[in-house]
Amino acid sequence: MKITFHGAAREVTGSCYLIETATTRFLVDCGMFQGGREASARNRQPFGFDARTLDFVLLTHAHIDHSGLLPKLTRAGYTGPIYATHATVDLLAVMLPDSAHIQEAEAERASRRHKKGQLTAGDTVPAYTMQDAVDCLQQLRPVAYDADISPHADLRCRFRDAGHILGSAILEIWVSEGATSTRSTTKLVMSGDLGQPGRPILRDPTVIEGADVLFIESTYGDRAHKDQAATMDELVQVLEHTLPHGNVIVPAFAVGRTQEVLYHLHRLTCEGRLHKLNIYVDSPMAAAATRITMQHLALFDEAGQRLAQWHAAGHNLPSMRFTASVEESMALNRIRAGAIVISASGMCNAGRIKHHLRHNLGRRECSVLITGFQAQGTLGRKLVDGARQVSIFGEEVPVRAAIHTLGGFSAHAGQPALLAWAAGFKRPPRQTFVVHGEESAALAFAEALRHDRGWAVTVPAPGQSVSL
């Protein structure tokens, strides 16, 4: 068996692992690179493998850094099935066309700059088109949690709840090899992105008891998150201090983070800690994702189901509006105070959030709430790192608004939770690969696993191949 790390190795985005056995070749995830000037070029580069030779794809969840290059895979000639949970399939029906629209729009802007001699011709080609996304959706195959599937005669797979976003999964994969009389089975476990235990709405990550080979994420492998109570106290304080005089801008991933922020704003209103909120969700994709989330109430934890029932009753609700048109979005920038604007993208690199930051960053009376991971090179990371001035749409914008990072909102497990999940294995895996983390975080978490668990751990390099 050979494994090649085509993405999310010593970096957070671009999750993509090629697994080759004597009888089959398949991918786990096919994600987009995000952050930094080189990300767009990397997304347009040919795959490091022949897409036409793949037998199937297993997808851990819908976030674009795990799913965003699936239409490109179809464009490259892949015609096989893509297996994912039911909720993930529903979300991708919204997310992949939206991503294709962004690809085409960015290519069109690049084409205009190319005519002015500012970019090369290669920058004007989208990674994929809307038609590629539509074709890719036809290849999706929904799978129930905890059900066994056999995408190949020599392989069995099970999707387990990862507690990260709606539909997110840990993959258990059993690969059988050899002649009938000497047949052996190797169990691979792919953590995908693991959720932080005790978070609202979703259930905690499923405990896995055994693996021969483990792939475990390390997004926050070098730190612990602030606890929920302290995070809620800070959220209330920021809103109470800012809203009488300015706006609160919340960059949030359309899937997962937007719904969790809404949950907390509703819960704090229900508990009487916040009053008369004016919430604007300025992301058509987030609106669609919120509707899909409410269609999967069976995946909620008990507290999430209770809040959904309170919301359905319609008493003492905050004001919440989903903006659809560009005109409605632009109108929000004329509001001077009292608005909570939740908009994508979560790392501030694209979409409507850039317009809201452009109009509010320069105002001392406003606040920006950072509620998720910000990859290196992104506008969001620059704000977190304390930039005094940032470039938005070619315009230099001063940063006078208060920037607040609410770590307790993270959908990723912090180091203590990652170690606690690893403790669920009854015996050490033969080999553990630490992936999906910036180099410093991945190396720190690998050392923690060696020290705390005594495991054999490798932090693979981008493009590295390992034979098992």
QUIJOZI-V571786 format. One line per field, one symbol per residue. ss: DSSP state (H for helix, E for strand, C for the rest). phi: phi as a letter, one per 20 degrees, with the letter a starting at -180 (. if undefined). burial: # if it has 9 or more other C-alpha atoms within 8 Angstrom, else .. Layout:
BEGIN
ss=???
phi=???
burial=???
END
This chain:
BEGIN
ss=CEEEEEECCCCCCCCEEEEECCCCEEEECCCCCCCCCCHHHHHHCCCCCCHHHCCEEECCCCCHHHHCCHHHHHHCCCCCEEEEEHHHHHHHHHHHHHHHHHHHHHHHHHHHHHHCCCCCHHHHCCCCCHHHHHHHHCCEEEECCCCEEEEECCEEEEEEECCCCCCCEEEEEEEEECCHHHCEEEEEEECCCCCCCCCCCECCCCCCCCCCEEEEECCECCCCCCCHHHHHHHHHHHHHHHCCCCCEEEECCCCCHHHHHHHHHHHHHHCCCCCCCEEEEECHHHHHHHHHHHCCHHHECHHHHHHHHHHHHCCCCCEEEECCCHHHHHHHCCCCCCEEEEECCCCCCCCCHHHHHHHHCCCCCCEEEECCCCCCCCHHHHHHCCCCEEEECCEEEECCCEEEECHHHCCCCEHHHHHHHHCCCCCCCCEEEEECCCHHHHHHHHHHHHHHHCCCEECCCCCCEEEC
phi=.ccceealdlbedmgacedcdfcbcbddmbeeecnnfefffffefffebegfefeacddfaegffdcfdgffffgeofcefcebfgfffffffeffffffffgffffffffffffenecefffeeffadfffffffgfefcfcegmeeccfbgdbcbcedfemecgnfceddcdddbnfgfcfccdddcdfleeffgnffmeffgffdebaecddcfbgdfdbdeffffffffffffffffeffcbdddcfbgfdofgffffgffffffgenecblfddcedagffffffffgfecgfeffffffffffffffmdleffccdedeffffffffefebnddddbeefdmebnfgffffgecffdfedcddedbfdfgnefgfffffngebceclmdfdfddffddddffegeeffggffffffffffbfgfbcdeclaggffffffgfffffedmeeccdfegnfdced
burial=.###################...############...###.##......#..#########.############..#.######################.##.######.##....#...##.#.###.######.#####.#....#...########################.....#..############.########...#############...#...##..###.##..##.#################.#.######...#..##############.##..#...##.###.#..##.....##...###...##...#.###############..###.###.#############.##.########..#..#.#....#######..##############.#..##..##.########..######.###..#.######.###....
END
